Amino acid sequence: MQDIENIAYIDGELFADMADRTVTAAIVSNEAGILSGVAAACTRGDELGIDVANIREEGSEIKEGEEVARFTGPPRQIALAGESLIGLLAKPSGIATAARACVKAAGRKPKVVCSAWKKMPPAYNEAVRQAIVTGGALPHIAADPFVYLDANHIEMLGGIRQAIEAVTRVAEGQTAVVQIKGKQASIIKEALEAAESGAGIIFVDTGVQLDVMEVTYELERAGLRKKVKVAFGGNITLKDLRKLKGQDIDMVDTGREIADAPFLDMRLEVVDVAES
């Protein structure tokens, strides 16, 4: 079976007798959400030779049944545009919608981060990063410049203290973000060592809420809490964020809850077919 796009590419015969027609079509959202992917969709429209006369802005709140974009062009080009433009809008919009929901669930604190876009294929990760930002979440756990020391880096460098000292030597002035999982010692001991060694952010990446609560408590007790930010992650869900709202945590990395969000369902509707 061949879809309409393949037919249009193969020979153009399907619309050969309609070269003198101009089609106006619209993309309509089947559900409410946050629009993302607008710049890429406009670029693709230009490549296809269609006139994207009206498209909602990046970050717009879309209602169910609302028109997202309207464009005109020859029938063959409209057929090509249908799938490609929706493809460039639907998935990023789903991610932006999920990001917005997570940000609302967390409230003012903790800040919501989704750094999972870096794990996407290179051709796709910028669209995911932009969608995360559009939804109101942060794409990085720290502002540049920073060095992220994951558990593997720490293992290879000989420990938490040694890893932070290495950052100080080669990247002076950059924030050291230290991932801890309780592998080298207890999660509390790792957190205290990281704070005492000069970490800027301690990332408790266990997914266990009791771990991060104990870390912040012990840091406060040791007089170190104000010297370091605490982030939390590990398969965090929307339900988890509601529980973490207002807690003594600076950032929560949600990962898949945002990056793996389903697409925002959209459809193409032909509005008018006119003689040129």
Backbone torsions as a table, in degrees:
resi	resn	phi	psi	omega
1	MET	NA	138.5	178.9
2	GLN	-113.3	135.0	176.7
3	ASP	-83.6	172.3	-173.6
4	ILE	-62.6	-31.7	-178.9
5	GLU	-67.5	-43.6	179.9
6	ASN	-64.1	-41.6	178.5
7	ILE	-60.0	-43.8	-179.0
8	ALA	-63.9	-36.4	179.2
9	TYR	-71.4	-40.8	-171.9
10	ILE	-62.9	-53.0	-173.8
11	ASP	-142.8	-14.3	179.6
12	GLY	70.2	3.4	-174.7
13	GLU	-67.4	-28.1	-177.0
14	LEU	-58.1	-35.3	-177.8
15	PHE	-113.0	19.2	-175.5
16	ALA	-60.8	-33.4	-178.1
17	ASP	-89.3	7.7	-176.6
18	MET	-119.6	21.9	-176.5
19	ALA	-63.2	-22.5	-178.8
20	ASP	-93.1	9.7	-179.1
21	ARG	-101.5	150.0	172.9
22	THR	-119.8	126.3	-177.4
23	VAL	-105.7	133.8	170.6
24	THR	-106.6	128.0	-178.2
25	ALA	-133.6	160.5	179.6
26	ALA	-134.1	148.0	169.7
27	ILE	-99.4	126.3	-177.0
28	VAL	-119.2	136.4	178.8
29	SER	-84.9	132.3	178.4
30	ASN	-84.8	-5.7	179.8
31	GLU	-152.0	162.1	-179.6
32	ALA	-76.5	148.4	177.8
33	GLY	175.9	-166.4	-179.0
34	ILE	-110.2	127.7	-175.6
35	LEU	-81.0	134.1	174.4
36	SER	-147.0	160.3	-178.6
37	GLY	94.0	13.4	-173.8
38	VAL	-63.1	-46.7	-177.2
39	ALA	-60.6	-43.8	-179.9
40	ALA	-65.3	-38.3	179.1
41	ALA	-65.7	-40.9	178.3
42	CYS	-64.6	-40.5	178.1
43	THR	-62.8	-43.2	179.0
44	ARG	-65.1	-37.1	176.6
45	GLY	-60.7	-42.8	177.2
46	ASP	-62.5	-41.3	179.6
47	GLU	-62.8	-35.2	-179.1
48	LEU	-82.7	-10.9	179.5
49	GLY	78.7	29.0	176.0
50	ILE	-108.0	158.3	-179.4
51	ASP	-98.7	105.5	177.5
52	VAL	-84.8	92.4	-171.2
53	ALA	-81.1	-26.6	-174.8
54	ASN	-150.9	119.0	177.1
55	ILE	-143.6	138.9	-179.4
56	ARG	-66.5	156.0	-177.6
57	GLU	-74.2	153.5	172.9
58	GLU	-54.5	130.0	178.8
59	GLY	89.3	0.8	179.4
60	SER	-64.8	143.9	173.5
61	GLU	-84.3	120.0	-175.2
62	ILE	-105.4	134.5	176.9
63	LYS	-92.6	158.5	175.3
64	GLU	-59.7	130.1	179.3
65	GLY	83.8	2.4	-177.3
66	GLU	-85.0	143.8	178.0
67	GLU	-74.9	129.5	-178.5
68	VAL	-95.8	-41.0	-177.4
69	ALA	-151.5	152.8	174.9
70	ARG	-134.8	137.8	-177.1
71	PHE	-150.2	160.0	-179.0
72	THR	-129.6	155.1	177.7
73	GLY	169.7	179.7	177.1
74	PRO	-63.4	152.9	-177.2
75	PRO	-53.5	-43.7	-178.4
76	ARG	-61.7	-41.7	-178.7
77	GLN	-70.1	-34.3	177.0
78	ILE	-66.4	-39.1	177.6
79	ALA	-61.8	-41.0	178.2
80	LEU	-67.3	-36.6	-176.3
81	ALA	-70.2	-30.9	-174.0
82	GLY	-50.7	-58.6	-177.5
83	GLU	-73.5	-41.4	-173.3
84	SER	-68.8	-40.6	179.8
85	LEU	-70.0	-41.3	177.3
86	ILE	-63.1	-39.4	178.3
87	GLY	-61.3	-34.5	-179.5
88	LEU	-79.0	-16.8	-178.7
89	LEU	-103.6	-39.5	-168.1
90	ALA	-65.9	-49.6	-178.0
91	LYS	-68.5	-49.3	175.9
92	PRO	-58.0	-36.5	179.4
93	SER	-66.9	-35.5	175.7
94	GLY	-63.9	-40.1	178.5
95	ILE	-67.4	-44.7	178.5
96	ALA	-61.8	-37.8	178.9
97	THR	-65.0	-42.8	178.0
98	ALA	-65.7	-39.9	178.6
99	ALA	-61.9	-43.5	179.4
100	ARG	-61.9	-41.5	179.2
101	ALA	-63.2	-39.7	179.4
102	CYS	-67.2	-41.5	179.6
103	VAL	-63.0	-42.2	178.8
104	LYS	-65.5	-38.5	-179.4
105	ALA	-65.9	-35.6	-177.2
106	ALA	-81.6	-21.7	-177.7
107	GLY	70.6	-152.5	-178.3
108	ARG	-71.2	-28.9	-179.6
109	LYS	-147.7	132.1	5.8
110	PRO	-82.3	162.1	172.7
111	LYS	-72.2	144.9	-179.7
112	VAL	-97.2	129.2	179.6
113	VAL	-120.0	146.1	169.3
114	CYS	-139.4	99.2	-178.9
115	SER	-95.8	6.3	-176.8
116	ALA	-68.5	-14.8	179.2
117	TRP	-59.4	-26.6	180.0
118	LYS	-68.0	-18.1	-180.0
119	LYS	-89.6	-2.4	179.6
120	MET	-79.5	159.5	174.1
121	PRO	-56.3	142.6	-175.7
122	PRO	-52.1	-35.5	-178.0
123	ALA	-70.0	-15.7	-172.8
124	TYR	-114.4	-20.2	-169.2
125	ASN	-67.1	-28.8	179.4
126	GLU	-68.4	-37.4	177.4
127	ALA	-63.9	-39.4	178.5
128	VAL	-68.5	-43.4	178.9
129	ARG	-58.8	-45.7	-179.6
130	GLN	-63.7	-39.7	179.6
131	ALA	-63.6	-38.5	177.5
132	ILE	-61.4	-46.2	179.6
133	VAL	-65.4	-42.3	179.3
134	THR	-58.6	-37.2	179.8
135	GLY	-76.2	-8.0	176.5
136	GLY	99.7	2.3	177.7
137	ALA	-91.5	169.5	179.8
138	LEU	-97.4	139.6	-179.5
139	PRO	-86.2	-11.1	179.9
140	HIS	-133.3	151.3	179.7
141	ILE	-74.8	-18.2	179.5
142	ALA	-144.7	157.4	175.2
143	ALA	-77.8	146.2	176.6
144	ASP	-64.6	147.4	-1.7
145	PRO	-89.7	141.2	175.9
146	PHE	-148.7	160.9	175.7
147	VAL	-122.3	125.5	-179.6
148	TYR	-95.7	118.5	179.1
149	LEU	-104.4	100.7	178.5
150	ASP	-84.1	176.1	-174.5
151	ALA	-59.5	-33.0	179.3
152	ASN	-69.7	-43.1	176.7
153	HIS	-59.0	-45.0	-178.3
154	ILE	-62.2	-42.0	178.6
155	GLU	-61.8	-44.6	-177.2
156	MET	-70.2	-30.7	-177.6
157	LEU	-88.3	-2.0	172.5
158	GLY	99.3	3.2	178.7
159	GLY	138.1	173.3	-176.5
160	ILE	-64.0	-50.6	-178.0
161	ARG	-59.7	-46.6	-178.4
162	GLN	-63.4	-37.4	-179.7
163	ALA	-66.4	-42.1	179.0
164	ILE	-68.4	-37.4	176.6
165	GLU	-62.9	-37.0	178.6
166	ALA	-65.1	-40.4	177.1
167	VAL	-62.1	-42.4	-179.7
168	THR	-61.1	-37.2	-179.0
169	ARG	-71.2	-45.6	-170.8
170	VAL	-99.2	-15.6	-177.4
171	ALA	-140.7	57.3	-176.8
172	GLU	-58.3	135.0	179.1
173	GLY	90.4	-9.4	179.3
174	GLN	-91.6	144.6	-179.3
175	THR	-71.7	130.8	175.8
176	ALA	-92.1	117.0	175.3
177	VAL	-100.5	118.5	-172.9
178	VAL	-112.3	118.7	175.8
179	GLN	-82.9	128.2	176.2
180	ILE	-124.5	142.3	-178.7
181	LYS	-133.5	3.3	-177.8
182	GLY	75.0	28.7	-178.2
183	LYS	-88.1	-41.2	-177.8
184	GLN	-83.9	-28.8	178.3
185	ALA	-158.0	-171.4	176.7
186	SER	-64.7	157.1	-178.6
187	ILE	-60.2	-32.4	178.6
188	ILE	-68.2	-47.0	-179.2
189	LYS	-63.6	-39.9	178.3
190	GLU	-63.4	-42.0	-179.4
191	ALA	-64.8	-44.6	-179.7
192	LEU	-65.3	-40.6	178.2
193	GLU	-63.1	-42.5	-179.9
194	ALA	-63.2	-45.0	-179.5
195	ALA	-65.0	-43.9	-179.2
196	GLU	-67.2	-26.3	-178.0
197	SER	-88.5	-3.9	175.0
198	GLY	104.7	17.0	176.5
199	ALA	-62.2	143.8	175.9
200	GLY	-89.1	-34.4	178.8
201	ILE	-137.7	131.9	173.9
202	ILE	-105.4	120.6	-177.8
203	PHE	-103.8	103.6	178.5
204	VAL	-81.4	98.6	-170.9
205	ASP	-105.9	57.8	-178.9
206	THR	-114.3	-20.0	-175.7
207	GLY	76.5	1.4	-179.2
208	VAL	-99.7	112.3	-174.3
209	GLN	-62.9	-32.9	178.0
210	LEU	-61.6	-35.3	179.1
211	ASP	-59.1	-49.9	-176.0
212	VAL	-69.6	-32.9	177.3
213	MET	-66.2	-41.4	178.4
214	GLU	-67.5	-37.3	178.7
215	VAL	-62.6	-49.0	-179.2
216	THR	-64.6	-37.0	178.9
217	TYR	-64.2	-47.0	-177.5
218	GLU	-69.9	-34.1	175.8
219	LEU	-64.8	-41.5	177.1
220	GLU	-63.1	-43.4	-179.2
221	ARG	-63.8	-32.0	-179.1
222	ALA	-88.4	1.5	-179.8
223	GLY	74.1	23.3	-175.6
224	LEU	-111.6	-7.3	-171.6
225	ARG	-61.2	-39.7	-176.9
226	LYS	-74.2	-11.4	-178.2
227	LYS	-91.3	-9.1	-173.3
228	VAL	-145.4	146.6	173.5
229	LYS	-93.4	151.1	-179.2
230	VAL	-119.5	126.5	175.9
231	ALA	-114.3	157.8	-176.8
232	PHE	-138.2	143.0	178.8
233	GLY	-162.2	176.8	179.7
234	GLY	122.5	81.4	178.6
235	ASN	56.2	44.1	-179.4
236	ILE	-74.3	133.2	-179.3
237	THR	-109.1	171.9	176.5
238	LEU	-60.4	-38.7	178.2
239	LYS	-62.7	-40.4	177.8
240	ASP	-62.0	-42.1	-178.1
241	LEU	-60.9	-37.4	178.2
242	ARG	-63.3	-35.8	178.2
243	LYS	-73.1	-29.7	-176.5
244	LEU	-86.3	-9.6	-178.5
245	LYS	-55.2	126.7	177.1
246	GLY	81.1	-1.0	179.6
247	GLN	-76.2	166.4	-178.6
248	ASP	-80.0	62.5	178.6
249	ILE	-132.3	134.2	-176.4
250	ASP	-82.6	-39.3	-176.5
251	MET	-144.3	149.0	173.2
252	VAL	-128.2	125.7	178.0
253	ASP	-93.7	114.6	-173.5
254	THR	-87.5	-26.2	177.7
255	GLY	59.0	-115.0	-170.7
256	ARG	-66.5	-26.4	179.8
257	GLU	-56.2	-32.2	178.1
258	ILE	-99.6	-53.5	-172.6
259	ALA	-64.1	-29.8	-179.9
260	ASP	-98.7	19.3	-179.3
261	ALA	-63.1	146.4	177.3
262	PRO	-68.1	155.9	179.7
263	PHE	-67.4	155.4	174.3
264	LEU	-82.9	115.1	-172.0
265	ASP	-66.0	130.0	179.8
266	MET	-136.0	162.3	178.7
267	ARG	-140.3	157.6	175.9
268	LEU	-99.8	133.7	176.6
269	GLU	-127.1	127.0	173.5
270	VAL	-77.7	123.9	-177.0
271	VAL	-94.0	-37.8	-176.0
272	ASP	-158.5	145.5	172.4
273	VAL	-126.1	118.1	-174.3
274	ALA	-128.9	154.6	173.4
275	GLU	-70.3	135.9	179.2
276	SER	-70.7	NA	NA
